[in-house]
Amino acid sequence: MIRSLMSSFRTSIFVIFITFKETIRAIYYHIFTKPKDVTNDIVLITGGGRGIGRKLALAFAELRPKHIIIWGRNETWLKKTKEDICKLNVKSSYYVCDVSDKNVIYEKAREIQESVGDVTILVNNAGSLSGKSIIFLQPYDIESTLKVNTLAHIWTVKAFLPAMIRNGKGHVVCMSSVLGLLGLKGVCDYATTKFASTGLMEGLMLELEDYSGINTTIIHPYQVDNGMFAGMTVRFPKLFPALQEDYVTKETMTAILTNRKQVTLPTYFYMVLFFRSVLPISSMLPVQKFLGLDKVMDKFHWEVPDMAKEGEESSSCDTLVT
């Protein structure tokens, strides 16, 4: 009994230490680390027409980089975002690009290199979510999610990384999810792809250790309050509120500009992930049920912004692709 109490006490102290350490680190990066200069950078953001991709594009525009390129499938969204970037006197261009198609990615990459130049900051932001239990997923659903959320990251890295290495300068950014660190009922395909992107970025980070001018960053946000996750609910929403796009954008920009390797949002999820790692599964399942995590996707439905209604692209399956 005493031994068990001592073990729990040590675990609690360690959790408190990790939380304190990450809080101090975040404060340090916000206050003491000087943001890098991006005025000579060419930035490419996939899924840049709306949502967090659009907000990231506009946030970069405030820093006046050399050029901002956005990819997406809906020209209406892309055109509006480009116009808003240009209003800030920053050069911008958009390409209608289905990142689920490797050949299209390579084709657009060649066009960019010939007409704009070498991309130095690559932000893989485009994402696909079907929100179905695996037994109801059709092959197309699964393949689409894998192509957009995982394979597209590999193809874009292969398309743009060689020039970064050649020039000795670059930054690869991945917008992932906490579901790349822990699973959830009803999103087996989505979580699979996010776990894969986590592995990709960790491996890429190690492969680029000898290239001091090239950085990698992966962002793991909790549920974001936008159309992609509409209807997702937990039992105690006031304790675990969905994140606002502006908050995720701000934290992502801070991570990019200070070359942080990995960020989990919000900070308290470091503690959640720790408990998930050290406690037995048999003790975690009742906790998940108590928090309502086993029913998060029961009322899920995706919503398309009003701006998208004109020229909206449809799919044969109920999969949201941004």
N, C-alpha and C positions, 0 to 999 in steps of 0.2 A: 504494500500500500504506500509506504513512504517512498519507495523507489519510483513508483508510478507518479506520485506527486512531484518528486524532484525532476523527473523527466518532463512532465508537463510544464513545470516552472521554467526549465531551461529552454524549452520550445517557445514559450511565451516571450521570454527575454530576447531570444534570437529574432522572433517576428518583429518585436518592438524595435530592435536594432536595425533590421532591414528596412522597415518603414521609415525610421528616422534618417537612415543613410540616404535613401532615395529622395526624401524630402529636402535634405540639405543639398544633395546633388542638383536637384531641380532648381533650387534657389540660386546655387552657384552659377549654373548655366545661364539663368535669366539675368543675373546681376553682373557677374564678373567676366564671363566669356564674351569677347568681342565678336559680333556677327561677321561672317566673312563677306567680302565684296562680290557681288554677282553681276556687276555692270558689263562684264565682258563675256557673260555666259549666254549660251543658247539653251533655252529650257523647253523640254517636251513633256506634256502632261496628257496621258491617255484618259479617256472619259472626262475630258475637260470642258464639255458643254454645259454641264449642270452640276448641282450638288457641291460636294467638297472639291471636286476637280475644278469647277468654275471659280470657287472661292480661292483656291490655291493659285490659279492663274492670275486673278486680280491682286492677290497679296504679293505675288512676284512682280507684277507690274508696278506696284508702289516702289519697288527697289530698282526699277529702270534697267533691267537686263538688256543685252544686245538684241534678243529676239525671243518671243514666246510662241511656241507651236502647240496647238491643241488638236487632239484626235478624238473622234467619236463617230457614232452612227447616224446621228440626227443633225442635219445641216442647219435647221432652224436654231437649235440650241447653240451650235458652234458659231454661227454667224453673229448671234447676239453677244456672245462672250468676246469674240474677236473685236467687235465694235466697241465694247466697253473698255477693252485693253487699249485700243488705239486712242480713245479719248484721253488716256493718261500719257499720250505722246510716246508710246512704246510700240515698236514694230511687232506685228503679230501675223500669223497665218494659221489657217485651219485646214485639215484634211479629213474628208469623210473616210474613215478607216474602220473596218470590222476586224478587231484584234483577235477574233477567233480563227482567222485565216492567216496562216503563216506566210503564204505567198504575198498576200496584200501587205502585211507588215514589212516584208523585205522590199517590196516595190515602193512603198511610201518612204521607207528609210533612204533608199537610193535617191528619190526625188528631193528629199530634204538636204541630203549631203551635197547634191549638185546645185540646188537653187538657194539654199540658206547657209549651209556650212555644217560643221561637226557639232552634234548635240553634246553638251557638257553636263547638263543636269537632266536625268531621265526620271520621271515620276510615274511609276506604274500604279495608276489609280482606278482604271476601269474594273468594274466588278459585275458579277452575275449571281443572282439568287433566285432559286425556284421556290423554296419554302415548303417542300413536300416531304412526307415520310418516304423512306427509301423504297418501300414496296409500291408506292404510287408514282414513283419517278419513271418516266419513259427514257429510253436510251438517248434520245435527242437532248432531254433535260440534262442528263449526266454529262454527256459529251460537251455540251455548250458551256456548262459551268467549269469543267476542267480546262477547256480551251481558253476561256476568257481569264479565269482566275489564276491559272498555273502556267500553261504552255505559252500564253502570250508574254508572260514575264521572261521566260527563257528566250523566246525569239527576239524580243526587243533588246535584251542584254547582249545576245549574240550579234545583233545588228549594229548596236551603237558602242559597245565596250571596246572593240578593237581600236577605234579612233581615239577613245579616251586614253587607252594605254599608249598609243603612238604619240599623243600630245602631252602625256604626263599630267592630265587634269581631267577630273570627272566626278560625278556623284550619281549613284543609283539609289533611288528611293522606292520603297514598296509600301503601299497602303494595305495593310493586312487587317487583322481583327483579333480580339481576345479568343475567338473561335479557332485561331491558329495555335492556341496554347491549351485549350480545353474544349471538350466536345459538348454538344447540346442536342437533345431530342428534336427531331424534325428538320435538321439541317446537315444530315450526314454527308451529302455531296459537297456542300459549301465548306464545312469544317475540314473535310479531306483536302480541299484545294488550299485552304488557308494554312493548314499544317505543312503542306508541301511548299508554300511560299516561304514559311519560316525556315524550313530546311534549306531552301535555295539561297536565301539571303545569308544565313549563317555560314554555309559553305562558300559562298562568293566572298564574304568578308575575309575568310581565311585564305582563299586563293589570291586575294589582292593585298595581302600583308606586305609584300615587297614593293608595292606601288604607293608611295606615301602621298601622291597627289590625287589619289582616287579614293573616295569615301562611299560607304554604304549606310543606309538608314532604313529601318523597318518600324512601322507604327502599328501598334495593336490597340485600336480603340474598342471600347465597350459599345453597346447599341447606340446608334446615332438617330436622332430625332429627324428623320426625313422619310420620303416616300418609299425608299428601298426597304425599310423595316416597319412599315405601317402595321398597326395591330398587335405588334409584339408587346406583351405585358408581363410584369412580374407581380408577385403578391404585395410587395411593399414598394411601390414606385417612388414614394417620397424618400426612402432610404437609398434606392438605386435608380435615380432618374436617368432617362436617356440623355446622351450628350448632345449639345448643340453643335451645329456645323461650324459656327464661328470659333468655338472653343477648340475643336479638333484641328481646324485650320491654323489657329494661332500656335498651338503646341507643336504641330507638324513643321511649321515654318521655323520655329525656334530650334527644333531638332536638326533641321537641314542646315540652317545658318551657323550652328555650332558643332556640326559634324558628329552628333550623337549617333551611336550605333543602333540602339533599340529603345523605344519608348512605349510604355503601356499606359493607357488612359482609361479611367482616372488612376491616380497614384495608389489608391487603396487596393487596386487589383493585384498589386505585388503581394500583398498579404493573403488575398484569396488564392492566388496561384501557389503560394508557399504551403498553405494548409492542404491544398489539393495534392501537392507533391508528397507530403509527409504522412498524411492520415490515410488509413485503409479505406478502400472503396466502400466497404460495408458501412462506414460511419459517414461518408460523404453523401451517399444516396438519400438518407432521411433528411439531411440538411437541404439538399436540392429540392426535394418535394415540399419541405416546409416553406421554402422561399418561392415556390411555384414555378421552378425552372423546368419541371416536367410538363408544364402546360403553356410555356411561353409562346409557342407557335400556333396554338389552337385558334386564335383569332387573326392570324397573320393574313394580310393582303397588301399587295403593293399598289402604290399610287403614283400616277404620272402628273407632273406639274402642268398647270394650265398652259404655259408657254409651249409645251410639247404637243398640244392637240393639233396644231397646224403642221402638217408634214410629218406626223408621228409614224414611226416604223412599227409594224406589228410582227409578232412571231407566232408560229404554229403551236407554241407551248406557252404556258403561263410562267415565263421566266423573264425577270427584269434584268436588263443589261444596260449599264451606263458607260 
